[in-house]
Structures are given as structure tokens and as C-alpha cells.
């Protein structure tokens, strides 16, 4: 959580998804009194939101008009029905397609003749909304394309009940509260680790009384001896650095799990405005490009079209705390390209985009921009993992197993 405008910008996680007793983050946040009164309501904890925050929404199109809520909801209903049907293939020996994307496109193609009552313009619009739904799913899965996400294990991901909620004091209020319970000096920050030597026999200087099996070496030359080390670095870091990070190198089954699992980028772009151009009740501004279809290949020209991957903007609530701030979400290679641009270039692209969507060429530019850069960050190299084509949920379990695989002596 970073200070931004008059409130906080969540650079990482935004919501507690499924805030109910089965969610350990929700339980901790409740125990520490970090949530608003709404989150504590029993009916909110029992609501089935399906993993998507149900926000009052307006849908802008690339032709500068607001789309009919009926046309949009028809396409949304079809998409989420198809998405729910992917769960049927969990455990299947022969799923109908290797990836979620290929399966969804085949099902959409099958329905095209009957879509929107066969009226061509209405059908094109439904396809455009379905293309936008696929982009949203890329953000949710943290992937460049749903063609990279494996179909068979997709149903292993379980959405917990509860209406998604945010931390009034920022997500960081939870980690700060956890840290406050630890003795002072326990946690060392800004100590990047260079190497973990996990199969040795090390001694403290001047102390021959005992051996330690693990030595953690930092980039500043400091070293720590230990009996056990828990490593919780992101998978993107492991993909890039596992060979030199662990000595001896990780065994083959660990390396293969790291290589097979997917890790993509999802970023946020915060835009602060002097005055809102949206209505007070609108909390989500969706974007649909009318010339797009899930059945056609998207453009690979990132420089010209990166902003088209943006799924839209969430209005930060409440405005009394945050000011007038929109938070855009963008995933994949386009998101990684955005990280290479300057703030001025991103601000200019967002201004042009919003003027086009609203059909208002004189819409005032945002007064400031702030964005995450999870791919550029050397310790993350992306945002979060997904079960890629060729991997399975078992690979996640393999990564969690201790080394060596001796339950009496885990390092």
C-alpha cells in the first residue's frame, strides 16, 4: 500500500476474495479489527460472488458510446456459463482442449450462428464483449493469454463465498500488524539473499560446539547459519534465478515444476482526476473494443496497441478517502510493455483512451499517474502463478515439499 492522492494505492493485492471463515486472510484481518463493518455482516460472508466483485458498472465502447447493459449482460452470462462448464473436465483423461482459451473459443464459435438472434451488428457486439471477458480472465489468472492456462486442472481453483472487501487502512495494515507481534530486530529488511547453501556443515566463527546444515549468504557479504530455511520467493524469481540461488542446485523434479508452472504479469494503472467524469454510483468502467472478437487473433504490435489489453477501471471507494481515482487493470505482454514506458507516455495514452471511450475530445487529462511494475521488479518478475498447459496442481505440491525429502531432517 502506497500513499497516493488523498488515500492509499494498493500496488499489489486489492481485495480479500471470498471474505468468509474459510479464508485465512479474512480470519486474521477480522481478529485484528482491520476491516470495515460491512465485511463483518454474516449475509456478506455467505454471499456467493463467484470470485468476481459485483460492482455497479458502465461499459464504454471504442466508438465512444455507452453500451446497452442488456447486450453486455447477455454476453457476460454466456461467458460465465462457459467458464463454469470448464469445471466438468477436472480429472478428465481426455479434456476437449489443452487450454481454457481454446475450449472457450470453440464453444463460442459453436454458438455464433444463434448469437443475438442472428442479427449481424448485435452478434459482432456480443463477440466484442466476449473478447473483453477473456482479457479480464487473463488478469484474474495472471497470464498473457487463456491459451496458456491448462483446462483440466482449471477447476481445482475454488472460489470461497463472501462479498469481496478491501482493507480501509490498506492491505499493508495486515503485515504491519503481524510484524508488530514479533520481537524488535527479528525482521531484517533490505538484505537481499545471493545464495542458500543447503547441504553443508557450517560453523559460527569461533564456535566449534555445533554444525549448521544451512548457510544463507547475502549480497552485502553477511551470512546467517540455520537449521531450517523457509523460502517464499515468487515463482517468477525462481524461474530466473534458481540455478545460482541454491547450492547445490535444486533436484530435477523441483526444477521441472518451476519450469512447467505458469507465471505472468498483471499490473495496475492509477489515474487521479480533479473532478470525476463518471456518475457517483458507477464503481467499474468497462472497456469494449467493438472491432475485436475472441475468434480472431489479437494484434501483436505492442507499441501501437498495448492499451487495448486494459480491461477497464475500478473507481476507488470511498472518494472522501481516495479523491477521484481510477484503477486500471492490464495483464500479459502488453502489461510488461507498459512498464517500459515513461509516466508521461502512460498518462498520454490513458488520456487519449478515455477521450475516445467517452466520446469527449476535451475530457481533462488525469492530474497524476501511478502504476505497478511487477515484471521489472527483480524479486518478483511478474505477478502471480497459474497452472499452465503441461503442468498440473501436483506441481504446486512438489514446490511445497521440503528438501531433502527426509521428514526427520528438512532443511
C-alpha positions in Angstrom: 0.0 0.0 0.0 1.5 3.4 -1.1 0.2 6.9 -0.3 -1.5 8.3 -3.4 -3.8 11.2 -3.9 -5.5 11.7 -0.6 -5.7 8.0 0.2 -3.8 4.7 -0.5 -3.0 2.9 -3.7 -2.8 -0.9 -3.4 0.1 -1.7 -5.7 -0.4 -5.5 -5.2 -3.5 -7.3 -3.9 -6.6 -5.2 -4.0 -9.4 -7.2 -2.4 -9.9 -10.1 0.0 -11.6 -12.5 -2.4 -14.1 -14.7 -0.6 -14.0 -13.0 2.8 -15.5 -15.8 4.9 -14.3 -18.1 7.7 -12.6 -20.4 5.2 -10.2 -17.6 4.2 -7.2 -17.3 6.5 -6.5 -13.7 5.4 -10.1 -12.7 6.3 -9.8 -14.5 9.7 -6.6 -12.7 10.6 -8.0 -9.3 9.4 -11.2 -9.8 11.5 -9.2 -10.9 14.5 -7.1 -7.7 14.3 -10.1 -5.5 13.7 -8.7 -4.2 10.3 -11.9 -4.5 8.2 -15.0 -2.2 7.8 -18.4 -3.1 9.4 -19.8 -4.4 6.1 -17.3 -7.2 5.9 -18.4 -8.5 9.3 -22.0 -8.9 8.3 -22.9 -12.6 8.2 -25.0 -12.3 5.0 -22.0 -10.7 3.2 -19.8 -13.6 4.3 -22.3 -16.1 2.9 -22.9 -14.4 -0.4 -21.7 -16.4 -3.5 -19.9 -13.9 -5.6 -18.0 -16.4 -7.8 -14.6 -14.7 -7.2 -15.6 -11.5 -9.0 -16.6 -8.4 -7.1 -20.1 -7.5 -8.2 -19.6 -3.7 -8.8 -22.2 -1.3 -10.4 -20.8 -1.0 -13.9 -20.9 1.2 -17.1 -19.5 -0.2 -20.3 -17.8 2.2 -22.7 -17.0 1.1 -26.3 -14.2 2.1 -28.6 -16.8 4.1 -30.7 -17.3 6.5 -27.8 -20.7 5.3 -26.6 -22.1 3.6 -23.5 -23.2 0.1 -24.4 -26.7 -1.2 -23.5 -26.5 -3.1 -20.2 -28.8 -5.8 -21.6 -26.4 -6.6 -24.5 -23.4 -6.6 -22.2 -25.1 -8.8 -19.6 -26.2 -11.3 -22.2 -22.6 -11.8 -23.3 -21.4 -11.9 -19.7 -23.9 -14.6 -18.8 -22.8 -16.7 -21.8 -19.1 -16.3 -20.9 -19.5 -17.2 -17.2 -21.7 -20.2 -18.1 -19.0 -21.4 -20.4 -16.3 -20.7 -17.8 -18.3 -22.7 -15.2 -18.5 -25.6 -17.6 -14.7 -25.9 -17.6 -15.0 -27.5 -14.1 -16.5 -30.6 -15.6 -13.1 -31.6 -17.0 -11.3 -31.7 -13.7 -9.7 -35.2 -13.5 -10.6 -35.9 -17.1 -8.2 -38.1 -19.0 -9.1 -36.5 -22.4 -10.3 -32.9 -22.0 -11.7 -31.4 -25.2 -8.8 -29.0 -25.5 -5.4 -28.5 -23.8 -6.2 -24.9 -22.7 -9.1 -22.9 -21.2 -8.7 -20.4 -24.1 -9.0 -23.0 -26.9 -12.0 -24.6 -25.2 -13.9 -21.3 -24.7 -13.2 -20.2 -28.2 -14.5 -23.5 -29.7 -17.7 -23.2 -27.6 -18.2 -19.5 -28.6 -17.7 -20.4 -32.3 -20.3 -23.1 -31.9 -22.8 -20.6 -30.7 -22.1 -17.8 -33.2 -25.0 -18.7 -35.6 -27.7 -18.3 -32.9 -26.0 -15.4 -31.1 -28.0 -12.2 -30.6 -30.9 -13.7 -32.6 -28.7 -13.9 -35.7 -28.7 -10.0 -36.1 -25.2 -9.3 -37.5 -24.4 -6.0 -35.7 -25.7 -7.3 -32.4 -23.7 -10.5 -32.9 -20.5 -8.5 -33.6 -21.1 -6.6 -30.4 -21.6 -9.7 -28.3 -18.3 -11.1 -29.7 -16.5 -7.9 -28.8 -17.8 -8.2 -25.2 -16.7 -11.8 -25.0 -13.2 -10.7 -26.1 -13.2 -8.2 -23.2 -14.3 -11.1 -20.8 -11.3 -13.1 -21.9 -9.0 -10.2 -21.1 -10.5 -9.9 -17.7 -9.9 -13.6 -17.2 -6.2 -13.0 -18.1 -6.0 -10.5 -15.3 -7.6 -13.0 -12.9 -5.3 -15.8 -13.9 -2.2 -13.6 -14.2 -1.5 -14.8 -17.8 -0.9 -13.3 -21.2 -3.5 -15.5 -22.8 -6.0 -18.0 -21.6 -4.5 -20.3 -24.3 -1.6 -20.8 -21.8 -3.8 -21.9 -18.9 -4.5 -25.6 -18.7 -8.1 -26.7 -19.0 -8.1 -30.0 -17.0 -6.8 -28.6 -13.6 -8.7 -25.2 -14.0 -11.5 -26.5 -11.8 -9.1 -27.1 -8.9 -9.3 -23.3 -8.2 -12.1 -22.9 -5.7 -13.8 -19.5 -5.1 -14.8 -19.0 -1.5 -18.1 -17.4 -0.5 -18.3 -13.8 0.6 -18.6 -10.3 -1.0 -15.0 -9.1 -1.8 -13.8 -6.4 0.5 -10.8 -4.1 0.9 -8.7 -3.0 3.8 -9.7 0.5 4.9 -6.2 1.1 6.1 -4.5 -0.7 3.2 -3.5 -4.3 2.7 -0.2 -3.5 4.4 -2.0 -2.9 7.7 -2.2 -6.8 7.9 1.5 -7.4 7.5 2.3 -4.4 9.8 0.1 -6.0 12.5 1.7 -9.4 12.1 5.2 -7.7 12.4 4.2 -5.8 15.5 3.8 -9.1 17.4 7.5 -10.0 16.7 10.4 -9.0 19.0 12.2 -5.9 17.7 15.1 -6.7 15.4 13.7 -10.0 14.3 12.9 -8.9 10.8 15.8 -7.6 8.6 14.8 -5.6 5.6 17.0 -4.6 2.6 19.1 -7.8 3.0 18.9 -9.4 -0.5 20.0 -13.0 -0.4 22.5 -14.2 -3.0 22.8 -17.9 -2.3 21.3 -20.5 0.0 23.8 -23.4 0.7 21.5 -26.1 2.0 23.6 -29.2 2.1 26.7 -28.3 4.1 28.2 -28.4 7.5 28.8 -24.8 8.7 30.1 -23.4 12.0 29.9 -20.0 13.6 33.3 -18.3 13.7 35.0 -19.2 17.0 32.3 -21.7 18.0 33.1 -25.4 17.3 30.4 -26.7 19.5 27.8 -27.3 16.7 27.3 -27.6 13.0 24.6 -26.0 10.9 23.4 -27.6 7.7 22.4 -24.3 6.0 24.2 -21.1 5.3 22.3 -18.1 3.8 24.6 -15.6 2.1 23.5 -12.0 1.4 24.6 -9.7 -1.4 26.3 -7.4 1.2 28.6 -10.2 2.4 26.7 -11.0 5.6 25.8 -14.7 6.2 23.4 -16.5 8.5 23.7 -20.1 9.7 20.5 -22.1 10.2 18.9 -25.5 10.8 15.9 -24.7 8.6 15.1 -22.1 6.0 11.6 -21.3 4.6 11.9 -19.8 1.1 8.8 -17.9 -0.1 10.0 -16.0 -3.1 7.7 -15.6 -6.1 7.8 -18.2 -8.9 9.0 -15.6 -11.4 12.2 -15.1 -9.4 12.7 -18.9 -9.1 12.3 -19.3 -12.9 15.0 -16.7 -13.5 17.4 -17.4 -10.6 17.0 -20.9 -9.1 20.3 -22.1 -10.7 22.6 -19.7 -8.8 20.3 -19.1 -5.8 20.5 -22.7 -4.4 23.8 -24.5 -3.8 23.8 -27.4 -4.6 21.2 -26.7 -7.4 17.6 -27.9 -6.9 16.8 -31.5 -7.8 15.4 -32.3 -11.2 11.7 -32.7 -10.0 11.8 -29.3 -8.4 13.3 -27.6 -11.5 10.7 -29.2 -13.8 7.8 -28.0 -11.6 9.3 -24.5 -11.6 9.6 -24.6 -15.4 6.2 -26.1 -16.1 4.0 -23.8 -13.9 3.0 -20.5 -15.5 3.8 -17.1 -14.1 2.5 -13.9 -15.8 2.1 -10.2 -15.2 -0.9 -8.2 -14.1 -0.4 -4.5 -13.4 -2.4 -1.6 -12.1 -2.5 2.0 -13.5 -3.9 4.6 -11.1 -5.2 7.8 -12.5 -6.1 10.8 -10.3 -8.6 13.4 -11.5 -9.5 16.9 -10.3 -13.2 16.0 -10.9 -14.9 12.7 -11.7 -16.3 12.3 -15.3 -18.3 9.2 -14.1 -21.5 9.1 -12.1 -21.4 8.7 -8.3 -22.9 5.2 -8.4 -20.5 3.8 -11.0 -17.8 1.7 -9.5 -16.5 -0.1 -12.6 -15.8 1.4 -16.0 -15.5 -1.5 -18.5 -13.9 -1.2 -21.9 -15.0 -3.0 -25.1 -13.2 -2.7 -28.5 -16.0 -3.1 -31.0 -13.7 -4.5 -33.7 -12.4 -7.3 -31.6 -13.6 -11.0 -31.4 -12.3 -14.0 -29.4 -12.3 -15.8 -32.8 -9.7 -13.5 -34.3 -6.0 -13.3 -33.4 -5.2 -10.1 -31.4 -2.6 -7.6 -32.7 1.0 -8.4 -31.7 2.1 -4.7 -32.3 2.6 -3.9 -28.6 3.8 -0.3 -29.2 0.7 0.7 -31.2 -1.9 -1.3 -29.3 -0.7 -2.2 -25.7 -3.5 -0.1 -24.1 -6.2 -2.2 -25.8 -5.5 -5.1 -23.3 -6.7 -2.8 -20.4 -10.0 -4.3 -19.1 -11.3 -1.1 -17.6 -11.1 0.9 -14.4 -12.3 0.4 -10.8 -13.3 3.6 -9.0 -11.5 3.7 -5.7 -14.0 3.9 -2.8 -14.8 6.0 -0.9 -13.9 9.2 -2.8 -13.8 11.1 0.6 -10.7 8.9 1.4 -9.1 8.4 -2.0 -10.1 11.5 -4.0 -11.2 10.9 -7.6 -9.1 7.9 -8.6 -9.5 5.2 -11.2 -7.5 2.0 -11.0 -7.0 0.2 -14.4 -6.0 -3.4 -14.7 -3.9 -4.8 -17.5 -2.2 -8.2 -18.0 0.2 -10.0 -20.2 2.9 -8.9 -22.7 1.0 -5.6 -23.1 1.3 -5.0 -19.3 5.1 -5.7 -19.5 5.4 -3.3 -22.4 3.6 -0.6 -20.3 6.4 -1.0 -17.7 9.0 0.1 -20.2 7.2 3.5 -20.9 7.6 6.7 -19.0 4.9 8.1 -16.7 4.3 10.8 -19.3 3.7 8.2 -22.1 1.3 6.2 -20.0 -0.6 9.3 -18.9 -0.8 10.5 -22.5 -2.1 7.0 -23.7 -4.7 6.9 -20.9 -5.9 10.4 -21.7 -6.3 9.5 -25.4 -8.1 6.3 -24.5 -10.6 7.9 -22.1 -11.4 10.7 -24.5 -12.1 8.1 -27.2 -14.2 5.9 -24.9 -16.3 8.8 -23.5 -16.6 10.4 -27.0 -15.4 13.7 -25.3 -12.3 15.0 -27.0 -11.9 17.7 -24.4 -12.1 15.5 -21.3 -9.5 16.8 -18.9 -6.3 14.8 -18.6 -5.7 13.0 -15.2 -3.6 15.2 -12.9 -1.3 12.2 -11.9 -0.5 8.6 -12.8 1.0 5.8 -10.6 1.5 2.2 -11.8 2.8 -1.0 -10.6 5.8 -2.7 -12.4 5.7 -6.3 -11.2 7.6 -7.7 -14.2 10.5 -5.3 -13.8 10.9 -6.0 -10.1 13.9 -8.3 -9.8 12.4 -10.2 -6.8 9.1 -11.0 -8.5 9.5 -10.9 -12.3 5.7 -10.9 -12.7 2.6 -11.0 -10.5 1.3 -14.5 -9.7 1.2 -18.1 -10.9 -1.2 -20.2 -12.9 -1.4 -23.8 -13.8 -0.1 -23.7 -17.4 -0.7 -26.2 -20.2 1.6 -29.1 -19.5 1.6 -28.6 -15.7 -0.9 -29.6 -13.0 -1.8 -28.8 -9.4 0.6 -31.5 -8.4 3.5 -29.2 -9.4 2.4 -26.7 -6.7 2.5 -29.6 -4.2 6.0 -30.6 -5.5 7.3 -27.0 -4.9 5.9 -27.0 -1.3 7.8 -30.2 -0.3 10.9 -29.7 1.9 14.4 -30.6 0.9 16.0 -33.0 1.5 12.9 -35.2 1.3 13.6 -36.7 4.7 10.7 -35.9 7.1 13.1 -36.2 10.1 15.6 -33.7 8.7 14.0 -31.0 6.5 16.4 -28.1 5.6 
